[in-house]
Amino acid sequence: MPHVRVTARRRFGQWLLTKPANVAIDGHPAGQVRWGRSDVFEVPVGRHRVSANFPYLGGKPKGDATLDVDLGEGVLIDVLYRSPWVVTMKGTLQITTAPVPA
């Protein structure tokens, strides 16, 4: 099975972002990733849409970001989620390493 490792980073000075980032794969909640940490999610082989956001002050999630990835058997891909400079803007998701066998 392929894996997606998501690392969550918040911008300098964003100390109000205390709750972990939310990660969804193909529109289904996959889990949460604490800021400055990584977590690995197992997915089936194929094309997937990875998305992330964060809860902010008890309101609707902010900083939405999405990324489409193609994964083959036994592949591990690293993805970095970064919060936006202004919480009402979109965050970023980017592949940080080429897919490698897990």
N, C-alpha and C positions, 0 to 999 in steps of 0.2 A: 504494500500500500504506500502511496505517496504521502508526504507530510509537508505542511506549511508551518514555518517557524515565524511568528509575529513578534516583533520588538516594538514597544511603545515608548515614545520620547515626547516629553512636553518641552515647550520653549522656556528659555531663561526667564525667571520671575513669575511664572504661572503657578504660584503656590496655592491658588484657590482650586486647582484641579487635583483633588484629593482622592476621588474615587477612580477605580481602574477603567481603562479603555474597554469598550465593548467590541467584540469581534463577531462577525457573521460570515458564514460561507454559504453561497447560493441562497441568500435570503433567510437562512435559518441561524438563530443564535448559536455560536460555537463555544463562547466562553468570554472570559475577561482576562486582560493582561495588565498587571501593575506597571506604573510608570517606571521606566529604567530597567525593566525586566523583559524576559522573553517567555513565550509559551508555544508549545508545538501542538498542532491540530492535525489529525489523520483524516484524509479525504480519499475518495475513490479515484481511480485513474480517469483522466479526461480534463475538460475545460471547466474552470470554476471562477466564480466572482467572489472575491474577498472584499469585505467592507469593514470599516471601523468608525467609531465615533466615541464621544465621552459624555457622561452626565454632567450638567453644570448647574449648580445652585438649585437643585430640585426641579428644574424645568425640563423641557424637551432636550434630547441629546443634541449636541453641537459638534462641529468639526467633521462632518461626514466626508468620507473618502472611499473610493472603490478602485479595484484593480482586477483585471481578468488575467488568469494564469492557466497555462496548459501543463499538465503533469503526467508523466509516464510512470510506469511501475517502479517502485523503490526509489523515487526521487525525493530529495529534501530541498526546499526552496526557502530562502530567507527574505522576509518582507519587513520593511520599516514603516511604521505609522508615526507621523509627526503631527502634533497639534498645530493649529494655525496661530499666527502672531496675534490675531484678533479672534476671540472665541466665536464670533458670529460668522466667520468665514469658513471656507472648506479646509480640511486637513489634507495631508498628502500620504499616499501609500506608494512605495516604490520597492522594486526588487533590488536587494543589495548584493546578492551573489548569484551566479549562474546556477541552474539546477545541477545538483550533484547526487550520485547514488547515496542513499541513506545507509 
